[in-house]
């Protein structure tokens, strides 16, 4: 959304807007469209996050330009939420290790695209020895909180999911993308999903700032990764700017609780968000209203250009 106003201004002025492509990557073990082999599932059982991240990195490489100049001018943001946040970090690290991306601006002149990582509510960075129990309880409390505070949203989501997926299936089938729902396929994908869940519960996924810079956003009430010390620091910092001009880094908090090796606050930036585990603004009525206004302006701009 933040790039939309600039794109609209470019269109209205008759300029070609900046090219921004957004890809939503599903899981190889998705019940309907995922497709895995027995060999791939065994790899997931051995290294769930490494295997999945390697798959995503392979796809990203196919989308990069073959021209060095275009790659040098390409910037990527890899985003993941909850358990997929560590997949985002691992995918970026895989690309960096392969020499297909960098976080060193001086290397972009060699035709290497720049990559940033955003991790929202990273449950896999929970360092507690009770992490499995805390994650399960946290998911349950977050779902309960959402059902109480946003019951109509939850109900619409549950009732509308089947119809939405059916429409998506029809569109994808026209593009040659079919569902894979045979009994054997579903069983394989179930084993793969269980392997990923087990990794989330049992495998430590620390961030090493010497290898990767990341931006983390944590909910102040997210109990999948007990936030008590973090929340105190966050609210203490935010309240300190009451009735004063606040700096850009108002919501940046040095996080004492995440599983980070040799913590470097300059390379691991954690922002506090007043919310629970899932704090997306996508369904905010104000955000949707902005989308509507943006779409109207784009249509007018394109109409004028024609």
C-alpha positions in Angstrom: 0.0 0.0 0.0 2.8 2.5 0.8 4.0 2.4 -2.8 0.5 2.9 -4.3 0.2 6.7 -3.9 3.6 7.2 -5.7 2.5 4.8 -8.5 -0.8 6.7 -8.9 1.0 10.0 -9.1 3.3 8.6 -11.8 0.3 7.4 -13.8 -1.5 10.7 -13.5 1.6 12.5 -14.7 2.0 10.1 -17.6 5.1 8.5 -16.2 5.8 4.8 -16.1 5.6 3.7 -12.4 8.3 1.7 -10.6 7.9 -2.0 -11.4 6.9 -3.8 -8.2 6.0 -7.5 -8.3 4.5 -9.4 -5.4 4.5 -13.2 -5.1 2.7 -15.2 -2.5 4.4 -18.5 -2.1 2.3 -21.4 -0.9 3.6 -24.5 0.9 4.7 -27.6 -1.1 2.6 -29.5 1.4 -0.6 -27.4 0.7 -3.6 -29.8 1.0 -5.0 -28.8 -2.4 -2.2 -27.6 -4.7 0.9 -28.8 -3.0 2.9 -31.6 -4.7 5.6 -33.6 -3.0 7.4 -36.9 -3.5 8.3 -39.4 -0.9 11.9 -38.3 -1.2 11.0 -34.7 -0.6 9.1 -35.6 2.5 12.1 -37.5 3.8 14.1 -34.3 3.3 11.5 -32.4 5.2 11.8 -34.8 8.1 15.6 -34.4 8.2 15.6 -30.6 7.7 12.1 -29.0 7.3 13.1 -25.4 7.2 16.2 -25.9 5.1 14.4 -28.0 2.5 11.4 -25.7 2.2 13.6 -22.6 2.1 15.8 -24.1 -0.6 12.6 -24.7 -2.7 11.6 -21.1 -2.3 15.1 -19.9 -3.2 15.1 -22.0 -6.4 11.8 -20.3 -7.4 13.1 -16.8 -6.6 16.2 -17.4 -8.8 14.0 -18.2 -11.8 12.3 -14.8 -11.4 15.5 -12.8 -11.4 16.5 -11.0 -14.6 19.2 -12.5 -16.8 20.6 -9.1 -17.2 23.2 -8.0 -14.6 22.2 -4.4 -14.7 18.6 -5.2 -14.0 19.6 -7.5 -11.2 21.8 -4.8 -9.7 18.8 -2.5 -9.6 16.5 -5.2 -8.1 15.6 -5.1 -4.4 13.7 -8.0 -2.8 11.8 -8.1 0.5 11.1 -11.6 1.8 8.3 -11.6 4.3 7.1 -14.4 6.6 4.7 -14.5 9.5 4.5 -16.8 12.5 6.2 -20.2 11.7 6.9 -19.1 8.1 9.0 -16.1 9.4 12.0 -18.4 9.8 11.5 -19.8 6.3 11.7 -16.2 5.0 15.0 -15.7 6.9 16.4 -19.1 5.8 15.4 -18.4 2.2 17.3 -15.1 2.2 20.3 -16.7 3.7 20.2 -19.5 1.1 20.2 -16.9 -1.7 23.1 -15.0 0.0 25.1 -18.2 0.4 24.5 -19.1 -3.3 25.7 -15.6 -4.3 22.3 -14.8 -5.7 21.5 -12.0 -3.3 23.3 -9.7 -0.9 22.8 -7.3 2.0 26.0 -5.5 1.1 25.2 -2.5 -1.1 28.7 -2.4 -2.5 28.1 -5.8 -4.1 25.1 -4.7 -6.1 27.4 -3.4 -8.9 28.3 -7.0 -9.6 24.7 -7.7 -10.7 23.6 -9.1 -7.3 20.1 -8.0 -6.1 19.6 -6.7 -2.6 17.5 -8.6 -0.1 15.7 -7.5 3.1 13.9 -9.8 5.5 10.8 -9.1 7.6 9.8 -11.6 10.3 6.4 -11.1 11.9 5.7 -12.9 15.2 8.6 -15.4 14.8 7.5 -18.3 17.0 10.6 -20.3 16.0 12.8 -17.8 17.9 11.2 -18.7 21.2 14.3 -19.8 23.3 12.3 -21.4 26.1 12.7 -25.0 27.0 8.9 -25.0 27.2 8.5 -23.6 23.7 6.2 -26.3 22.4 3.7 -25.8 25.2 4.0 -22.0 24.9 3.4 -22.0 21.2 0.4 -24.3 21.4 -1.1 -22.3 24.3 -0.4 -19.1 22.5 -2.1 -20.2 19.3 -5.1 -21.3 21.3 -5.4 -18.0 23.2 -4.9 -15.9 20.1 -7.7 -17.8 18.3 -9.9 -17.4 21.4 -9.1 -13.6 21.5 -9.9 -13.2 17.8 -13.2 -15.1 18.1 -14.3 -12.8 21.0 -13.1 -9.5 19.6 -13.7 -10.1 15.9 -16.5 -12.8 15.8 -18.0 -11.5 12.5 -14.6 -11.5 10.8 -13.9 -15.1 11.9 -17.4 -16.3 10.9 -17.1 -14.7 7.5 -13.7 -16.3 7.0 -14.9 -19.7 7.9 -18.0 -19.5 5.8 -16.3 -17.9 2.8 -13.2 -20.1 2.7 -14.8 -23.0 0.7 -16.3 -20.7 -1.9 -13.1 -18.7 -2.2 -10.9 -21.8 -2.7 -13.3 -23.2 -5.3 -13.1 -20.0 -7.3 -9.3 -20.0 -7.0 -9.2 -23.6 -8.2 -11.3 -22.8 -11.3 -9.0 -19.9 -12.2 -5.8 -21.9 -11.6 -7.1 -24.8 -13.6 -7.6 -22.6 -16.6 -3.9 -21.8 -16.3 -3.0 -25.4 -16.2 -2.5 -25.6 -12.4 -4.5 -28.5 -11.0 -5.2 -29.7 -7.5 -3.4 -32.8 -6.2 -5.9 -34.5 -3.8 -5.4 -38.2 -4.4 -5.3 -40.3 -1.2 -1.6 -41.1 -1.5 -0.8 -37.5 -2.2 -2.8 -36.2 0.7 -1.1 -38.7 3.0 2.4 -37.7 1.8 1.6 -34.0 2.3 0.2 -34.7 5.8 3.5 -36.3 6.7 5.3 -33.3 5.3 3.2 -30.8 7.3 3.8 -32.8 10.5 7.6 -32.6 9.8 7.4 -28.8 9.5 5.3 -28.6 12.7 7.7 -30.8 14.6 10.6 -28.5 13.5 8.7 -25.5 14.7 8.2 -27.1 18.1 11.5 -28.8 18.6 14.3 -27.3 16.4 16.0 -24.1 17.5 16.1 -21.5 14.7 18.4 -18.7 16.0 19.3 -15.7 13.9 23.0 -15.0 13.4 23.5 -11.3 12.8 27.0 -11.9 11.5 25.3 -13.6 8.5 21.9 -12.0 8.1 20.2 -8.7 8.9 16.5 -8.9 9.8 13.6 -6.8 10.7 11.3 -8.3 13.4 7.8 -7.2 14.4 6.4 -8.6 17.7 3.0 -8.2 19.2 3.1 -6.8 22.7 0.5 -9.4 23.8 1.8 -12.4 21.8 2.0 -15.2 24.2 3.5 -17.8 21.7 6.7 -16.1 22.7 6.1 -14.8 26.2 6.3 -11.0 25.8 6.4 -9.7 29.4 9.9 -8.2 29.5 9.6 -7.1 25.9 6.2 -5.5 26.4 7.5 -3.6 29.5 10.4 -2.2 27.5 8.2 -1.4 24.5 5.5 0.5 26.6 8.2 2.2 28.6 9.9 3.5 25.5 6.7 4.6 23.8 5.4 6.3 27.0 8.6 8.2 27.4 7.7 10.2 24.3 4.3 11.2 25.6 3.6 14.9 24.7 7.1 15.0 23.0 8.2 14.8 19.4 8.8 11.1 18.7 11.7 9.9 16.6 11.4 7.5 13.7 12.6 4.6 15.9 9.9 5.2 18.5 8.7 1.5 18.2 12.2 -0.1 18.0 12.9 -2.1 21.1 16.0 -4.0 22.1 14.5 -7.5 22.4 16.0 -9.5 25.3 13.9 -12.7 24.7 14.5 -13.9 21.1 16.9 -16.7 20.1 19.6 -14.5 18.6 23.3 -15.3 18.5 25.6 -12.5 19.8 22.8 -10.0 19.6 23.6 -7.0 17.4 20.8 -4.5 17.6 22.0 -2.7 14.5 21.4 -5.8 12.4 18.4 -7.3 14.2 15.8 -4.5 14.5 12.7 -5.4 16.5 9.6 -3.3 16.4 6.8 -3.4 18.9 3.2 -3.7 17.6 0.3 -3.3 20.0 -1.4 -6.6 19.3 -1.4 -10.3 19.8 0.2 -13.0 17.6 -1.6 -12.0 14.4 -1.6 -8.2 14.1 -2.3 -7.7 10.3 -4.0 -4.5 9.3 -5.3 -6.0 6.0 -8.9 -6.3 7.4 -9.0 -2.9 8.9 -11.9 -0.9 7.5 -9.6 2.1 7.1 -7.1 0.0 5.1 -9.7 -1.4 2.8 -11.1 2.1 2.3 -7.6 3.3 1.2 -7.5 0.4 -1.3 -10.8 1.5 -2.7 -9.6 5.1 -3.1 -6.4 3.9 -4.7 -8.2 1.7 -7.2 -10.5 4.6 -8.2 -7.5 6.9 -8.8 -5.7 4.2 -10.8 -8.7 3.7 -13.0 -9.1 7.4 -13.6 -5.4 7.8 -14.4 -5.4 4.9 -16.8 -8.6 6.2 -18.5 -6.9 9.6 -19.0 -3.8 8.0 -20.4 -5.8 6.1 -22.9 
